[in-house]
């Protein structure tokens, strides 16, 4: 398994280009199951979760063609994938697939909508919490599916889904995506209330609409879908990754460097930009697709609470935590989305951070100087925070199990090295 070796202390300087959003690409790839025509997706990041999803689609019988780098001049980013779900011969997402990537449950809605049957291994828990899919299943039942579960699998069957009004008892991103996809082929109208408003939901709705779906309100908390008989193919470039962009904002902030972040969407990062400015960063938006960040005096402590979009993203909580270890004062971080998303705190404490966990709050006292150490990655975003800590820590930091990072960050060590970081990937 690969590891990163980082020698800290270099203020980052230069330009970083953001890749396509993993969390937009995954539902868009699942949406290709809704039609037998080719779906062409562009600006996809070269990350492990995309490969896992392509493997799952092939296991179901879809033809998946990965085209090399698009012409550098193309605005469509660096990777293109064509999926043709013409000869689907299985409707089962096996355990070993779902175990490695919970987002495999996104095939549930498309499979039962198009084929009347889906069999998906229950995801079980993961490093950041139990993460059940009860709301996905309740929604499919509302649409007329019969749900059964045994031997660790959940099975959904339906002659044809019928539109319904579904009100989520709490906001769920992939739950909204799964049911929005299912509703596109249901008979009649479906209304999703208390729906997730994430940009990735809106991006998926754009693809579905290009495929012929009739959707209104995506990106708001109430989405209306009029079912249609069939969907066509489409070509779609996914949005830039707002979490990757936020991670590089934190990287600049923690090293006291200056970065220009290109090919991003500042309008998807308003709460993040506001909070990072409060913590003492100077952030400008020179164009609608770029950010410019540099120091603005010393970093200041600032409390933060994670919320569903458009609030401060839980996927940037770990990165914010490591940033405020370098701020003078005490910052209180409240995690409201997942029940166990402070796995990075003990590792950061081993590097010298002063962090106390009280229930779903982390109390961070800064400024503490961090020293390099051997640390272990646990989940995707916690691992990113360990990289950020290594960038500022005195001495050498070795991060084991970087496959967690490779799931969601494209070539992170190359991008960081290109702006001055001393980081190497070694095979262990
Ligand atoms: C999506 O996960 C993202 N993944 C996550 O990003 C992100 O952290 C999360 O949304 C929150 O923004 C993808 O988009 C592929 P939820 P998702 O359903 O949809 C509970 C990353 O790092 N819940 O919005 O699985 C759940 O346990 C990943 O890229 C139920 O109880 O998250 C959680 O506490 C990590 N029952 C809360 O709701 C359900 O049926 C929000 O979960 C569904 C969810």
Boltz pocket constraint, residues with backbone or C-beta under 6 A from the ligand:
constraints:
  - pocket:
      binder: B
      contacts: [[A, 22], [A, 23], [A, 26], [A, 102], [A, 103], [A, 129], [A, 130], [A, 131], [A, 132], [A, 133], [A, 134], [A, 135], [A, 136], [A, 137], [A, 170], [A, 171], [A, 172], [A, 173], [A, 174], [A, 175], [A, 314], [A, 315], [A, 337], [A, 338], [A, 339], [A, 380], [A, 381], [A, 408]]
      max_distance: 6.0
